[in-house]
Amino acid sequence: MSDFEQRLQKAIDRGRRIGRQRAQAEAQAALSEAELRALHTQYRLELCDYLETCLRKVQGHLPGFRFETILSDRGWGAAVSREDFRSRRETSSNDLYSRLELLIRPFSSYAVLDLAAKATVRDRELFNRNFFQALGEVDVEAFRETIDRWIVEFAETYAARTA
């Protein structure tokens, strides 16, 4: 074998070795599905406790709201809601409905932590939003700030429309 062929063979061997090492490092860095599910559960529990606490404060500041814990196939979370009577001046006899619902959606193959929110103030949809991050990159503080921002927006809009 010539000098060139030896160098060529060594380079190919080095390249294969580097490729195997890179693949092993990526495999170790990637989280297994069980680890992802465990992370999802950890974040879900922490954020559900937080959003329940915040929604109970809404109930305390805006009398008449009912608090409800949500455990369903759509996710885990909580909601506050109330029905207001229409005045005689208003034409319809139906009650006016207001509700804020915050859910952490179940684990999915996308491996994201997904916060969903729906808000209705006096029969008008205020928002229907999602905020999500990959489970390996979750910033819990960003989720808390989002929960705070959405709840404050709901409370301000409700107070403005009922004043």
C-alpha positions as CSV (number, residue, x, y, z in Angstrom):
1,M,0.0,0.0,0.0
2,S,1.3,3.4,-0.9
3,D,1.8,6.3,1.5
4,F,-1.2,8.1,0.0
5,E,-3.4,5.0,0.5
6,Q,-2.3,4.6,4.1
7,R,-3.1,8.3,4.8
8,L,-6.4,7.9,3.1
9,Q,-7.3,4.8,5.1
10,K,-6.3,6.5,8.4
11,A,-8.4,9.6,7.5
12,I,-11.4,7.4,6.7
13,D,-10.9,5.5,10.0
14,R,-10.7,8.8,12.0
15,G,-13.8,10.1,10.3
16,R,-15.8,7.0,11.2
17,R,-14.5,7.1,14.8
18,I,-15.5,10.8,15.1
19,G,-18.9,10.1,13.6
20,R,-19.5,7.3,16.1
21,Q,-18.4,9.5,19.0
22,R,-20.7,12.3,17.8
23,A,-23.6,9.9,17.5
24,Q,-23.0,8.5,21.0
25,A,-22.8,12.1,22.5
26,E,-26.1,13.0,20.8
27,A,-27.8,9.9,22.0
28,Q,-26.6,10.6,25.6
29,A,-27.8,14.2,25.3
30,A,-31.2,13.4,24.0
31,L,-33.7,12.7,26.7
32,S,-35.5,9.4,26.6
33,E,-39.3,9.4,26.4
34,A,-39.5,8.3,30.0
35,E,-37.3,11.2,31.1
36,L,-39.4,13.6,29.0
37,R,-42.6,12.3,30.6
38,A,-41.1,12.8,34.0
39,L,-40.1,16.3,33.2
40,H,-43.6,17.1,31.8
41,T,-45.1,15.8,35.0
42,Q,-42.8,17.8,37.2
43,Y,-43.5,21.0,35.3
44,R,-47.2,20.3,35.1
45,L,-47.5,19.9,38.9
46,E,-45.5,23.0,39.6
47,L,-47.4,25.2,37.1
48,C,-50.8,23.8,38.0
49,D,-50.2,24.7,41.6
50,Y,-49.2,28.2,40.6
51,L,-52.1,28.9,38.2
52,E,-54.6,27.6,40.8
53,T,-53.2,30.0,43.4
54,C,-53.4,32.9,40.9
55,L,-57.0,32.0,39.9
56,R,-58.1,31.8,43.5
57,K,-56.8,35.3,43.9
58,V,-59.0,36.4,41.0
59,Q,-61.9,34.8,42.8
60,G,-61.0,36.8,45.9
61,H,-60.7,40.1,44.1
62,L,-63.7,39.7,41.8
63,P,-66.6,38.5,43.9
64,G,-69.1,36.0,42.4
65,F,-66.5,34.0,40.5
66,R,-66.6,30.2,41.1
67,F,-63.3,28.3,41.1
68,E,-63.0,25.0,39.4
69,T,-60.2,22.5,39.2
70,I,-59.9,20.8,35.7
71,L,-58.7,17.3,35.2
72,S,-59.6,16.0,31.8
73,D,-58.4,14.5,28.6
74,R,-57.7,18.2,27.4
75,G,-55.3,18.7,30.3
76,W,-54.8,19.8,33.9
77,G,-55.5,23.2,35.3
78,A,-58.2,25.4,36.7
79,A,-60.9,27.9,35.7
80,V,-62.9,30.8,37.3
81,S,-66.3,31.6,35.9
82,R,-69.5,33.6,36.7
83,E,-72.8,34.4,35.2
84,D,-74.2,37.9,35.5
85,F,-77.8,38.8,35.0
86,R,-78.6,41.2,32.2
87,S,-80.5,44.4,33.2
88,R,-84.0,45.0,32.0
89,R,-82.7,47.5,29.5
90,E,-80.8,44.8,27.7
91,T,-82.9,42.9,25.1
92,S,-81.9,39.3,25.7
93,S,-83.0,37.4,28.7
94,N,-79.9,35.2,28.8
95,D,-77.2,35.6,31.5
96,L,-73.8,37.1,30.6
97,Y,-71.1,34.5,31.0
98,S,-67.5,35.2,31.9
99,R,-64.8,32.5,32.2
100,L,-61.0,32.2,32.3
101,E,-59.6,28.7,31.9
102,L,-55.9,27.8,32.1
103,L,-54.6,24.2,31.2
104,I,-51.4,22.4,30.9
105,R,-52.0,20.0,28.0
106,P,-51.1,16.3,28.2
107,F,-47.7,15.0,27.1
108,S,-47.5,14.4,23.3
109,S,-45.1,13.1,20.8
110,Y,-43.9,16.7,20.2
111,A,-42.3,16.7,23.7
112,V,-43.4,20.2,24.6
113,L,-44.9,21.8,27.7
114,D,-48.0,23.5,26.4
115,L,-50.1,26.1,28.4
116,A,-53.5,26.8,26.9
117,A,-55.8,29.6,27.9
118,K,-59.3,30.6,27.0
119,A,-61.0,33.8,28.2
120,T,-64.5,35.0,27.7
121,V,-65.8,38.2,29.2
122,R,-69.6,38.9,29.2
123,D,-70.2,36.5,26.3
124,R,-67.4,37.8,24.2
125,E,-64.2,35.8,23.5
126,L,-61.3,37.8,24.9
127,F,-58.5,35.3,23.8
128,N,-57.7,31.7,23.0
129,R,-53.9,31.3,23.3
130,N,-51.2,28.8,23.7
131,F,-47.6,29.2,25.0
132,F,-45.2,26.2,24.7
133,Q,-41.6,25.3,24.9
134,A,-39.6,22.1,24.2
135,L,-39.4,20.0,27.4
136,G,-35.6,20.1,27.3
137,E,-35.6,23.9,27.2
138,V,-38.4,24.9,29.5
139,D,-38.1,28.2,31.4
140,V,-40.6,27.9,34.2
141,E,-40.3,31.6,35.0
142,A,-41.5,32.4,31.4
143,F,-44.5,30.3,32.0
144,R,-45.3,32.0,35.3
145,E,-45.0,35.4,33.7
146,T,-47.3,34.3,30.9
147,I,-49.9,33.0,33.4
148,D,-49.6,36.3,35.3
149,R,-50.0,38.4,32.1
150,W,-53.0,36.5,30.9
151,I,-54.8,36.6,34.2
152,V,-54.2,40.3,34.7
153,E,-55.5,41.0,31.2
154,F,-58.6,39.0,31.9
155,A,-59.2,40.8,35.2
156,E,-58.7,44.2,33.7
157,T,-61.0,43.6,30.8
158,Y,-63.7,42.1,33.1
159,A,-63.5,45.0,35.5
160,A,-63.7,47.5,32.6
161,R,-66.8,45.9,31.0
162,T,-68.7,45.6,34.3
163,A,-68.0,49.1,35.7
